[in-house]
Amino acid sequence: MKPIIEQTMLYDFYGELLTERQRQIYEDVVFNDMSLGEVAQERGISRQGVHDLVKRCDRILDGYEEKLRLVEKFRDTKTRVKEIKELTGRYRASRDEALLARIEQIAEDMMDL
């Protein structure tokens, strides 16, 4: 399985695109830390069925990210905002106009995304 942080990000962005049943089972296994056996018993399906559904959901979420790149864009935006914040602090300390030019460039790049 993927690291939980990656699964969480993908689910946060694309989870609503899964069916209700897929969401419920995926949440039980991934976020509620239920075993495959527990979910299988609760849902009246086989343990293998639960395993297959979770893997299928992972593939579906990965597929959405491959096509839409929303998580990638979010991370990129977060990095750029962090850089703007750092540059702003440096500008306040130095009043170096070159820092403002860099901030403006980052902002323009972000608008082009």
Secondary structure, 3 states (H helix, E strand, C coil): CCCHHHHHHHHHHHHHHCCHHHHHHHHHHHHCCCCHHHHHHHHCCCHHHHHHHHHHHHHHHHHHHHHHCHHHHHHHHHHHHHHHHHHHHHHHHHCCHHHHHHHHHHHHHHHCC
